[in-house]
Amino acid sequence: MPKQYAKGERPHHPFIDDYARVVDYDTHFESADDVKRAIAGYAGLVSALDENIGAVLRELRESGLDGSTRVLYTSDHGDNAGARGLWGKSTFYEESAGVPLIVAGPGVAEGGVVATTVSHIDCAPTILEATGVDPRAGDGSLPGASLFAVAQGTAPARPVISEYHAIGSAAGAFMLRFGKWKYCHYVAYRPQLFDLESDPEELTDLAADGRFADVLAQGERLLRSTLDPDAVDARAKKRQQQLLDGFGGRDAALARGDLGFTPAPGTPAEMN
C-alpha cells in the first residue's frame, strides 16, 4: 500500500485538504484491492510509455543516428499514486513535483546521477545548445541553465521554483527548492518546510518548529526576491475570471461539465 495511506497516518494541511476534497479519487476506492488495481494501472501506463520510447530509440540506432543524437526525456509532472491518500498531481510533494528527467547522448556520461536541482526552464537552453542555435536577444539573461553543463558538474546559483493556481487551490501556491530545503508558500495558508536530505519521504513538516525559523524566513526571502506571491496570485485570479467570463460565466461552466480524462485522438470528449 502507498506510504501514509491509512486515514490515521495522513498529514493534514489546508492546501492538501482542499486538494483531496476536490480531487477526490480516493473516496471512490472501497478496498485495498481497488487501491492496488489503480497503482497497477499507473504502472501499466509507465510500461506502455517505456515501450514506445524504446521504439523511438531503436529507430535511431537502426538509422545510424544514435551516435549523433542527444535524447532528453521528461514529463510535465509526477503522480501522488495514493501516497497520503492523494492521487493525480497538483501538490508539491516529491511524488508529484519531482519530475523525471533523463539526458543521454554524446557528451553525457552514461549512468550518471546528478543531485543538483533543475527544472523545465532548463530545457530551452539545453535544446538550443544541442542544436547549435544561439539564444535570441535577451534570452541569455533568463534563469535557465544547460543540462549538459549541469551533468558535468556545474551547479547554477539560483533557487528552483514551482507554482500552482489551478484545480483545488483557493489561492496561489509556490514551492522553492534551495539546497536540501523545500519551502512551500501558500497565499491563503501557513507554509510548509521539509529537509529533503534527512527526510526524503517528507514525513515531517518543520515549518512550525521554532528551531527552523531562520530557514523558513530564508525560504520566504528567496521566494520574494524572485516574485511577489500575492501579486502573482492576483494576476492569476484576474486572468481566470476573464476566461470564465469569456466562456459564459460560472453557471455555464458548471452546466458544461468537465473532462474526466484527455480523449484519445479521433474520439469525442466525454463531459461529466
N, C-alpha and C positions, 0 to 999 in steps of 0.2 A: 504494500500500500504506500501511497505518497507520504512524504515526511509531514508531520504535524497535521495529518488528515483528520484524526479523531476530533470531534467538536470541542472536547475539553482541552485539546492541545493547541487549537488555532489562536494565533495572536490577533489582537483587536486594535485597530487604529481607524479613525473616522473615514479616511480616504479608502482604505481597504474594505471597510464595512460597506461603504457606498457602492464600491465596485461589485462586491459579492452579492449585494441586494439587487442590483440592476442586471448584471451578467450572471444570472442565477442557474447556470447549468447544473451545479451540484445538487440543487433541490430536487432535480428530476431523477437522480440515482436512488434506487431503492435497496441496493445491496452492494457488498464488496465486489461481487461478480460484475455488476454494472460498471463500477469504477475501473476494474481491471480490463474490461472489454473496451472502455474508452481509451485507456492507455495503450492497449494493443492496436487500436485503430490509428492512434497517432504514430506508433512505431511503424505501422504499415505505410503511412504517408511518407515517413522518412525513408523507408526502404524503396518505395516507388521513385522518389526523387533521386536517391543514390543510383538506382539502376539507369535512370535517364542521363545523369551526369556521366556515368560510365560510358554510355553510348556516344556522347559528345567527345570524351577523351579518346575513345577507340578510333573515331573518325580522324582526330588529329594525328594519332600515331600512324594510321594506315595511309594518310595523305602526306606523311613526311613533314608535317608542320609542328610536331610536338617539341622539337628541339629549338624552335624559334618563337614559341608562343608562351606568353605568361597567362596563367589562369587565376582568376580571383573568384572565390565562392563566398557568398554571404547571404543574408536574409534580412527581412525588414523587422523581425522580432523573434523572440523565443516563444515559449509557451509554459504557463504555470503547471499544466498537466496534473492538476489535482493537489499539488503542494499547498498546504494551509487551507485546503478546501476550495482553491481558486482554479479556474480554467480559462484558457484563452491568454490574451496578452494584457497590455494596459496597466501593468504595475511596474514598480521599479526593483522588485526582487530579481536576483540574477537569473532565475528560470526564464523570466520574460525579457529583461533588458540586456542580458548577456548574449548579444547577437553572435552567432557563429561567424568565423572569418578564417578562411584558408587561402594562402597565396602560394603558387608553385610556378616553376619555370626557370629560365636562365637567370642566374644571379641570385637565386633564392635557395638557401641551404635546405636540403631535404630532411624532414623530420624534426626541424627546429620548433621550439615552443617559446613564444615571446610573451612576457608578463606585462609589458607596457600597455597601458590603457589607450585604446584608439576608438574612433567612431566612424560613421559613414561619411563625415565631412572629409575624411582622408582618402576616400575613393577617387574623387576628381583629380587631385594632383598625381595620384598613383597611375591612373589611366593615361593622363597626359604624358607622364614620363615614359610609360611603356610604349606609347605610340610615337614618341619624339615630337610632340606638339607643345609649343610654348604656351603658357597661360596668357589669357587676354589681359590687356592693360588693367591694372588694379587688382586682378585676381591673385597676384603673387603675395599680397598682404593678408589674404584670408587665412584662417587658422588651421586649415588642412595641412597634413604632412605626408610625405611619401611613405607608403607602407614598405617599400623596398629598403629605404633608409632605416626605418624602424626595425625591420627584420635583421639588419646588420648591426644593430646596437644603438641607433640614435633614439634618444628619449625626448620628445618635444616638451618644452617647458610651458605647459598650459593645462588647465583642468579640462575634463571632458564632461559635457552637459547633455542631458536628455530632458525633454519637456513633454507634457501631455495636457490636452484640453478637450478630449473627446468623450465618448460614452462613459457614463458612470462618474464623471468628475463634476462636482458642484462648482469648483473653481480651479484655476491653473495649478499644475504640479510640476516641480522641477527637481531633477536629480543631478548631483555634481559628484564626480569622482576625482579625488586628489590624493596621491599616494595610496596608502592602504585604506583610506576612508571613503565611505559613501554617505553623502549628506542629501537628505530628501527634504525639500522645502515645499510647503503647501500654503497657498494664499489664504485658504479658509481654515486650516487646521494646524495643529502642532507639528513640529518637524520630526524626522527620524534620523538616526545616526548608527552606522554599522562599521565595525572593524573587520574588513574582509580578510585580513591576514590571520587573526586569531579566531575568527568566527565566519568562515567562508560560507556556511549554510544560512547565515543571517537569522540566527535563532534569538539573539539578544539585542534589543534596541537600546542604545546607550544615551539617547537624547535627554532623558530625564535624570541621568546620573551626573551629579554635580562635579564629579572628577573629570568629566569630559566637556565641561562648559567652554573651555578655551578652544577645543577642537570644533565644537558646534558653532561658536562665534566665527572661527576661521572659515568654516564652510559657507556661512551666510555672507561673509565679507567677500570671498572669492566669487560667489554667485553674483552678488550685486555689482562687482567690478566689471562683470560681463554684460549683465542685463538688469533691468528693473522688473522683478516678477509681477508687481502689481500693475504696472503699465502694460506689460505683455498680456496679462490676463484680461485687462480692459479692452485691448485691441482685438483679442481673440473673440471675446463675447460680442463686441460690436459687429465683427465680420460674420459671426454665426447668426446674429439676428438679421443681418442683411440677406443672407442666404435663405433663412427661414421665410422672411417676408416675400422674397422673390419666388418661392415655390408655393405661395398661398397661405402661409401662416401656420401656426401650431396645430390647429384643428385639421387642416388639410393634410399635414404630415402624419398625424396620428391615424387619420382615416385611410391613408395610403398603405400604411404598414411598413415593415422593414424586411430586408433581405436576411434570411436565415443563413445563407452561405453564398459565395460568389458562384454564379451559374457557369457551367461548362460552356465552351464555345459552341454556338449554334442551338443552345437550349434557352427557353424563356425564363426570365427571373420569376422565382416563387416568392410572392409577398405574403407576409403574415403579421 
